[in-house]
Amino acid sequence: MISCVPLGDFMSSDDVEYYQRRALEERERAAKADSSEAANAHQELARHYEGLVARAEMLPLTRNSAANQNDHQA
């Protein structure tokens, strides 16, 4: 099982796009995997990234990651 680092109370739109892209890439890798074990691992990673996207839908979004970092450094 994949553990998730807490994301705080925000997520940038850049983060969401990254997680969406990674989920798609993992689904594609699962489809091309040579073994069921590898395919299952890629599917699990895809589900992890999809979970992060789902969580982001419940959090306020900021325009970019730099804004998030600046907010938390103050």
Jmol script that loads the backbone (N, CA, C; Angstrom):
load data "model"
ATOM      1  N   MET A   1       0.843  -1.182   0.000  1.00  0.00           N
ATOM      2  CA  MET A   1       0.000   0.000   0.000  1.00  0.00           C
ATOM      3  C   MET A   1       0.884   1.239   0.000  1.00  0.00           C
ATOM      4  N   ILE A   2       0.450   2.239  -0.727  1.00  0.00           N
ATOM      5  CA  ILE A   2       1.201   3.480  -0.829  1.00  0.00           C
ATOM      6  C   ILE A   2       0.727   4.426   0.255  1.00  0.00           C
ATOM      7  N   SER A   3       1.666   4.989   1.003  1.00  0.00           N
ATOM      8  CA  SER A   3       1.267   5.988   1.986  1.00  0.00           C
ATOM      9  C   SER A   3       1.391   7.366   1.364  1.00  0.00           C
ATOM     10  N   CYS A   4       0.590   8.270   1.851  1.00  0.00           N
ATOM     11  CA  CYS A   4       0.509   9.600   1.258  1.00  0.00           C
ATOM     12  C   CYS A   4       1.047  10.628   2.234  1.00  0.00           C
ATOM     13  N   VAL A   5       1.868  11.525   1.733  1.00  0.00           N
ATOM     14  CA  VAL A   5       2.343  12.640   2.530  1.00  0.00           C
ATOM     15  C   VAL A   5       1.200  13.631   2.672  1.00  0.00           C
ATOM     16  N   PRO A   6       0.951  14.138   3.882  1.00  0.00           N
ATOM     17  CA  PRO A   6      -0.128  15.114   4.035  1.00  0.00           C
ATOM     18  C   PRO A   6       0.079  16.300   3.109  1.00  0.00           C
ATOM     19  N   LEU A   7      -0.996  16.753   2.497  1.00  0.00           N
ATOM     20  CA  LEU A   7      -0.908  17.829   1.522  1.00  0.00           C
ATOM     21  C   LEU A   7      -1.265  19.184   2.106  1.00  0.00           C
ATOM     22  N   GLY A   8      -1.686  19.241   3.344  1.00  0.00           N
ATOM     23  CA  GLY A   8      -2.097  20.515   3.907  1.00  0.00           C
ATOM     24  C   GLY A   8      -3.507  20.863   3.482  1.00  0.00           C
ATOM     25  N   ASP A   9      -3.789  22.159   3.525  1.00  0.00           N
ATOM     26  CA  ASP A   9      -5.144  22.616   3.241  1.00  0.00           C
ATOM     27  C   ASP A   9      -5.278  23.250   1.873  1.00  0.00           C
ATOM     28  N   PHE A  10      -4.373  22.991   0.979  1.00  0.00           N
ATOM     29  CA  PHE A  10      -4.405  23.580  -0.351  1.00  0.00           C
ATOM     30  C   PHE A  10      -3.678  22.672  -1.324  1.00  0.00           C
ATOM     31  N   MET A  11      -3.898  22.908  -2.596  1.00  0.00           N
ATOM     32  CA  MET A  11      -3.149  22.214  -3.642  1.00  0.00           C
ATOM     33  C   MET A  11      -3.154  23.138  -4.853  1.00  0.00           C
ATOM     34  N   SER A  12      -2.016  23.250  -5.497  1.00  0.00           N
ATOM     35  CA  SER A  12      -1.947  24.122  -6.666  1.00  0.00           C
ATOM     36  C   SER A  12      -2.536  23.428  -7.892  1.00  0.00           C
ATOM     37  N   SER A  13      -2.955  24.226  -8.850  1.00  0.00           N
ATOM     38  CA  SER A  13      -3.459  23.656 -10.095  1.00  0.00           C
ATOM     39  C   SER A  13      -2.349  22.907 -10.816  1.00  0.00           C
ATOM     40  N   ASP A  14      -1.088  23.338 -10.638  1.00  0.00           N
ATOM     41  CA  ASP A  14       0.046  22.613 -11.216  1.00  0.00           C
ATOM     42  C   ASP A  14       0.149  21.217 -10.622  1.00  0.00           C
ATOM     43  N   ASP A  15      -0.080  21.111  -9.313  1.00  0.00           N
ATOM     44  CA  ASP A  15      -0.035  19.806  -8.652  1.00  0.00           C
ATOM     45  C   ASP A  15      -1.118  18.888  -9.210  1.00  0.00           C
ATOM     46  N   VAL A  16      -2.317  19.415  -9.351  1.00  0.00           N
ATOM     47  CA  VAL A  16      -3.435  18.618  -9.846  1.00  0.00           C
ATOM     48  C   VAL A  16      -3.130  18.108 -11.249  1.00  0.00           C
ATOM     49  N   GLU A  17      -2.635  18.982 -12.107  1.00  0.00           N
ATOM     50  CA  GLU A  17      -2.292  18.570 -13.472  1.00  0.00           C
ATOM     51  C   GLU A  17      -1.216  17.496 -13.460  1.00  0.00           C
ATOM     52  N   TYR A  18      -0.226  17.648 -12.586  1.00  0.00           N
ATOM     53  CA  TYR A  18       0.836  16.645 -12.478  1.00  0.00           C
ATOM     54  C   TYR A  18       0.243  15.301 -12.059  1.00  0.00           C
ATOM     55  N   TYR A  19      -0.595  15.278 -11.035  1.00  0.00           N
ATOM     56  CA  TYR A  19      -1.181  14.025 -10.564  1.00  0.00           C
ATOM     57  C   TYR A  19      -2.069  13.389 -11.619  1.00  0.00           C
ATOM     58  N   GLN A  20      -2.808  14.191 -12.357  1.00  0.00           N
ATOM     59  CA  GLN A  20      -3.633  13.653 -13.436  1.00  0.00           C
ATOM     60  C   GLN A  20      -2.757  13.021 -14.512  1.00  0.00           C
ATOM     61  N   ARG A  21      -1.690  13.707 -14.871  1.00  0.00           N
ATOM     62  CA  ARG A  21      -0.771  13.187 -15.894  1.00  0.00           C
ATOM     63  C   ARG A  21      -0.108  11.894 -15.426  1.00  0.00           C
ATOM     64  N   ARG A  22       0.317  11.854 -14.167  1.00  0.00           N
ATOM     65  CA  ARG A  22       0.967  10.646 -13.639  1.00  0.00           C
ATOM     66  C   ARG A  22      -0.010   9.471 -13.596  1.00  0.00           C
ATOM     67  N   ALA A  23      -1.257   9.722 -13.242  1.00  0.00           N
ATOM     68  CA  ALA A  23      -2.249   8.640 -13.224  1.00  0.00           C
ATOM     69  C   ALA A  23      -2.415   8.061 -14.624  1.00  0.00           C
ATOM     70  N   LEU A  24      -2.509   8.921 -15.611  1.00  0.00           N
ATOM     71  CA  LEU A  24      -2.648   8.464 -16.992  1.00  0.00           C
ATOM     72  C   LEU A  24      -1.413   7.667 -17.430  1.00  0.00           C
ATOM     73  N   GLU A  25      -0.232   8.173 -17.098  1.00  0.00           N
ATOM     74  CA  GLU A  25       1.001   7.465 -17.455  1.00  0.00           C
ATOM     75  C   GLU A  25       1.047   6.084 -16.815  1.00  0.00           C
ATOM     76  N   GLU A  26       0.642   5.986 -15.565  1.00  0.00           N
ATOM     77  CA  GLU A  26       0.663   4.687 -14.882  1.00  0.00           C
ATOM     78  C   GLU A  26      -0.348   3.731 -15.492  1.00  0.00           C
ATOM     79  N   ARG A  27      -1.519   4.225 -15.904  1.00  0.00           N
ATOM     80  CA  ARG A  27      -2.498   3.363 -16.576  1.00  0.00           C
ATOM     81  C   ARG A  27      -1.925   2.846 -17.900  1.00  0.00           C
ATOM     82  N   GLU A  28      -1.231   3.727 -18.631  1.00  0.00           N
ATOM     83  CA  GLU A  28      -0.615   3.307 -19.894  1.00  0.00           C
ATOM     84  C   GLU A  28       0.482   2.275 -19.651  1.00  0.00           C
ATOM     85  N   ARG A  29       1.278   2.471 -18.616  1.00  0.00           N
ATOM     86  CA  ARG A  29       2.326   1.505 -18.293  1.00  0.00           C
ATOM     87  C   ARG A  29       1.739   0.172 -17.868  1.00  0.00           C
ATOM     88  N   ALA A  30       0.628   0.223 -17.152  1.00  0.00           N
ATOM     89  CA  ALA A  30      -0.035  -1.023 -16.743  1.00  0.00           C
ATOM     90  C   ALA A  30      -0.491  -1.806 -17.973  1.00  0.00           C
ATOM     91  N   ALA A  31      -1.015  -1.095 -18.950  1.00  0.00           N
ATOM     92  CA  ALA A  31      -1.491  -1.755 -20.167  1.00  0.00           C
ATOM     93  C   ALA A  31      -0.353  -2.397 -20.951  1.00  0.00           C
ATOM     94  N   LYS A  32       0.839  -1.858 -20.831  1.00  0.00           N
ATOM     95  CA  LYS A  32       1.989  -2.354 -21.588  1.00  0.00           C
ATOM     96  C   LYS A  32       2.898  -3.275 -20.767  1.00  0.00           C
ATOM     97  N   ALA A  33       2.558  -3.492 -19.520  1.00  0.00           N
ATOM     98  CA  ALA A  33       3.424  -4.279 -18.631  1.00  0.00           C
ATOM     99  C   ALA A  33       3.562  -5.724 -19.123  1.00  0.00           C
ATOM    100  N   ASP A  34       4.740  -6.273 -18.869  1.00  0.00           N
ATOM    101  CA  ASP A  34       5.042  -7.645 -19.288  1.00  0.00           C
ATOM    102  C   ASP A  34       4.495  -8.708 -18.341  1.00  0.00           C
ATOM    103  N   SER A  35       4.172  -8.302 -17.125  1.00  0.00           N
ATOM    104  CA  SER A  35       3.674  -9.286 -16.158  1.00  0.00           C
ATOM    105  C   SER A  35       2.484  -8.703 -15.403  1.00  0.00           C
ATOM    106  N   SER A  36       1.713  -9.591 -14.819  1.00  0.00           N
ATOM    107  CA  SER A  36       0.560  -9.128 -14.049  1.00  0.00           C
ATOM    108  C   SER A  36       1.009  -8.386 -12.793  1.00  0.00           C
ATOM    109  N   GLU A  37       2.145  -8.787 -12.234  1.00  0.00           N
ATOM    110  CA  GLU A  37       2.660  -8.105 -11.043  1.00  0.00           C
ATOM    111  C   GLU A  37       3.017  -6.656 -11.365  1.00  0.00           C
ATOM    112  N   ALA A  38       3.681  -6.448 -12.483  1.00  0.00           N
ATOM    113  CA  ALA A  38       4.046  -5.093 -12.894  1.00  0.00           C
ATOM    114  C   ALA A  38       2.792  -4.287 -13.217  1.00  0.00           C
ATOM    115  N   ALA A  39       1.844  -4.906 -13.910  1.00  0.00           N
ATOM    116  CA  ALA A  39       0.597  -4.210 -14.238  1.00  0.00           C
ATOM    117  C   ALA A  39      -0.141  -3.807 -12.972  1.00  0.00           C
ATOM    118  N   ASN A  40      -0.184  -4.705 -11.994  1.00  0.00           N
ATOM    119  CA  ASN A  40      -0.852  -4.390 -10.732  1.00  0.00           C
ATOM    120  C   ASN A  40      -0.161  -3.241 -10.006  1.00  0.00           C
ATOM    121  N   ALA A  41       1.159  -3.212 -10.033  1.00  0.00           N
ATOM    122  CA  ALA A  41       1.899  -2.125  -9.392  1.00  0.00           C
ATOM    123  C   ALA A  41       1.582  -0.788 -10.056  1.00  0.00           C
ATOM    124  N   HIS A  42       1.545  -0.781 -11.376  1.00  0.00           N
ATOM    125  CA  HIS A  42       1.207   0.452 -12.089  1.00  0.00           C
ATOM    126  C   HIS A  42      -0.240   0.873 -11.824  1.00  0.00           C
ATOM    127  N   GLN A  43      -1.137  -0.096 -11.729  1.00  0.00           N
ATOM    128  CA  GLN A  43      -2.531   0.221 -11.421  1.00  0.00           C
ATOM    129  C   GLN A  43      -2.646   0.834 -10.019  1.00  0.00           C
ATOM    130  N   GLU A  44      -1.891   0.290  -9.082  1.00  0.00           N
ATOM    131  CA  GLU A  44      -1.908   0.824  -7.719  1.00  0.00           C
ATOM    132  C   GLU A  44      -1.388   2.261  -7.698  1.00  0.00           C
ATOM    133  N   LEU A  45      -0.321   2.513  -8.422  1.00  0.00           N
ATOM    134  CA  LEU A  45       0.189   3.880  -8.510  1.00  0.00           C
ATOM    135  C   LEU A  45      -0.833   4.813  -9.146  1.00  0.00           C
ATOM    136  N   ALA A  46      -1.501   4.352 -10.189  1.00  0.00           N
ATOM    137  CA  ALA A  46      -2.528   5.161 -10.839  1.00  0.00           C
ATOM    138  C   ALA A  46      -3.638   5.498  -9.849  1.00  0.00           C
ATOM    139  N   ARG A  47      -4.075   4.517  -9.063  1.00  0.00           N
ATOM    140  CA  ARG A  47      -5.121   4.763  -8.067  1.00  0.00           C
ATOM    141  C   ARG A  47      -4.659   5.777  -7.027  1.00  0.00           C
ATOM    142  N   HIS A  48      -3.395   5.697  -6.652  1.00  0.00           N
ATOM    143  CA  HIS A  48      -2.830   6.653  -5.694  1.00  0.00           C
ATOM    144  C   HIS A  48      -2.924   8.075  -6.250  1.00  0.00           C
ATOM    145  N   TYR A  49      -2.458   8.258  -7.475  1.00  0.00           N
ATOM    146  CA  TYR A  49      -2.516   9.591  -8.081  1.00  0.00           C
ATOM    147  C   TYR A  49      -3.954  10.057  -8.269  1.00  0.00           C
ATOM    148  N   GLU A  50      -4.839   9.158  -8.641  1.00  0.00           N
ATOM    149  CA  GLU A  50      -6.249   9.519  -8.789  1.00  0.00           C
ATOM    150  C   GLU A  50      -6.854   9.926  -7.448  1.00  0.00           C
ATOM    151  N   GLY A  51      -6.399   9.289  -6.386  1.00  0.00           N
ATOM    152  CA  GLY A  51      -6.850   9.676  -5.052  1.00  0.00           C
ATOM    153  C   GLY A  51      -6.396  11.081  -4.690  1.00  0.00           C
ATOM    154  N   LEU A  52      -5.179  11.427  -5.086  1.00  0.00           N
ATOM    155  CA  LEU A  52      -4.697  12.786  -4.842  1.00  0.00           C
ATOM    156  C   LEU A  52      -5.518  13.807  -5.620  1.00  0.00           C
ATOM    157  N   VAL A  53      -5.880  13.466  -6.840  1.00  0.00           N
ATOM    158  CA  VAL A  53      -6.726  14.355  -7.638  1.00  0.00           C
ATOM    159  C   VAL A  53      -8.091  14.509  -6.969  1.00  0.00           C
ATOM    160  N   ALA A  54      -8.662  13.403  -6.512  1.00  0.00           N
ATOM    161  CA  ALA A  54      -9.967  13.454  -5.846  1.00  0.00           C
ATOM    162  C   ALA A  54      -9.891  14.314  -4.595  1.00  0.00           C
ATOM    163  N   ARG A  55      -8.813  14.180  -3.851  1.00  0.00           N
ATOM    164  CA  ARG A  55      -8.647  15.002  -2.651  1.00  0.00           C
ATOM    165  C   ARG A  55      -8.549  16.475  -3.034  1.00  0.00           C
ATOM    166  N   ALA A  56      -7.841  16.762  -4.110  1.00  0.00           N
ATOM    167  CA  ALA A  56      -7.685  18.143  -4.554  1.00  0.00           C
ATOM    168  C   ALA A  56      -9.025  18.779  -4.879  1.00  0.00           C
ATOM    169  N   GLU A  57      -9.968  17.985  -5.343  1.00  0.00           N
ATOM    170  CA  GLU A  57     -11.279  18.513  -5.676  1.00  0.00           C
ATOM    171  C   GLU A  57     -12.021  19.020  -4.443  1.00  0.00           C
ATOM    172  N   MET A  58     -11.570  18.599  -3.259  1.00  0.00           N
ATOM    173  CA  MET A  58     -12.191  19.039  -2.020  1.00  0.00           C
ATOM    174  C   MET A  58     -11.424  20.188  -1.366  1.00  0.00           C
ATOM    175  N   LEU A  59     -10.263  20.544  -1.923  1.00  0.00           N
ATOM    176  CA  LEU A  59      -9.420  21.585  -1.334  1.00  0.00           C
ATOM    177  C   LEU A  59      -9.438  22.841  -2.187  1.00  0.00           C
ATOM    178  N   PRO A  60      -9.198  23.992  -1.558  1.00  0.00           N
ATOM    179  CA  PRO A  60      -9.053  25.204  -2.359  1.00  0.00           C
ATOM    180  C   PRO A  60      -7.804  25.103  -3.223  1.00  0.00           C
ATOM    181  N   LEU A  61      -7.874  25.630  -4.420  1.00  0.00           N
ATOM    182  CA  LEU A  61      -6.728  25.628  -5.327  1.00  0.00           C
ATOM    183  C   LEU A  61      -6.059  26.994  -5.323  1.00  0.00           C
ATOM    184  N   THR A  62      -4.761  26.985  -5.493  1.00  0.00           N
ATOM    185  CA  THR A  62      -4.018  28.219  -5.704  1.00  0.00           C
ATOM    186  C   THR A  62      -3.508  28.209  -7.129  1.00  0.00           C
ATOM    187  N   ARG A  63      -3.008  29.330  -7.592  1.00  0.00           N
ATOM    188  CA  ARG A  63      -2.571  29.405  -8.976  1.00  0.00           C
ATOM    189  C   ARG A  63      -1.308  28.617  -9.261  1.00  0.00           C
ATOM    190  N   ASN A  64      -0.376  28.571  -8.325  1.00  0.00           N
ATOM    191  CA  ASN A  64       0.870  27.843  -8.569  1.00  0.00           C
ATOM    192  C   ASN A  64       1.507  27.413  -7.259  1.00  0.00           C
ATOM    193  N   SER A  65       2.492  26.567  -7.377  1.00  0.00           N
ATOM    194  CA  SER A  65       3.155  26.026  -6.196  1.00  0.00           C
ATOM    195  C   SER A  65       3.907  27.099  -5.433  1.00  0.00           C
ATOM    196  N   ALA A  66       4.492  28.064  -6.117  1.00  0.00           N
ATOM    197  CA  ALA A  66       5.245  29.116  -5.453  1.00  0.00           C
ATOM    198  C   ALA A  66       4.360  29.890  -4.482  1.00  0.00           C
ATOM    199  N   ALA A  67       3.131  30.135  -4.866  1.00  0.00           N
ATOM    200  CA  ALA A  67       2.206  30.831  -3.982  1.00  0.00           C
ATOM    201  C   ALA A  67       1.971  30.022  -2.729  1.00  0.00           C
ATOM    202  N   ASN A  68       1.846  28.708  -2.864  1.00  0.00           N
ATOM    203  CA  ASN A  68       1.652  27.840  -1.708  1.00  0.00           C
ATOM    204  C   ASN A  68       2.845  27.905  -0.782  1.00  0.00           C
ATOM    205  N   GLN A  69       4.021  27.839  -1.317  1.00  0.00           N
ATOM    206  CA  GLN A  69       5.231  27.867  -0.501  1.00  0.00           C
ATOM    207  C   GLN A  69       5.362  29.187   0.226  1.00  0.00           C
ATOM    208  N   ASN A  70       5.070  30.282  -0.444  1.00  0.00           N
ATOM    209  CA  ASN A  70       5.161  31.582   0.185  1.00  0.00           C
ATOM    210  C   ASN A  70       4.163  31.719   1.328  1.00  0.00           C
ATOM    211  N   ASP A  71       2.967  31.186   1.171  1.00  0.00           N
ATOM    212  CA  ASP A  71       1.954  31.244   2.219  1.00  0.00           C
ATOM    213  C   ASP A  71       2.418  30.519   3.473  1.00  0.00           C
ATOM    214  N   HIS A  72       3.122  29.421   3.303  1.00  0.00           N
ATOM    215  CA  HIS A  72       3.512  28.609   4.445  1.00  0.00           C
ATOM    216  C   HIS A  72       4.845  29.004   5.041  1.00  0.00           C
ATOM    217  N   GLN A  73       5.567  29.878   4.385  1.00  0.00           N
ATOM    218  CA  GLN A  73       6.831  30.349   4.940  1.00  0.00           C
ATOM    219  C   GLN A  73       6.623  31.547   5.862  1.00  0.00           C
ATOM    220  N   ALA A  74       5.488  32.183   5.761  1.00  0.00           N
ATOM    221  CA  ALA A  74       5.222  33.386   6.565  1.00  0.00           C
ATOM    222  C   ALA A  74       4.963  33.034   8.010  1.00  0.00           C
TER     223      ALA A  74
END
end "model"
wireframe off; spacefill off
backbone 0.3
color backbone group
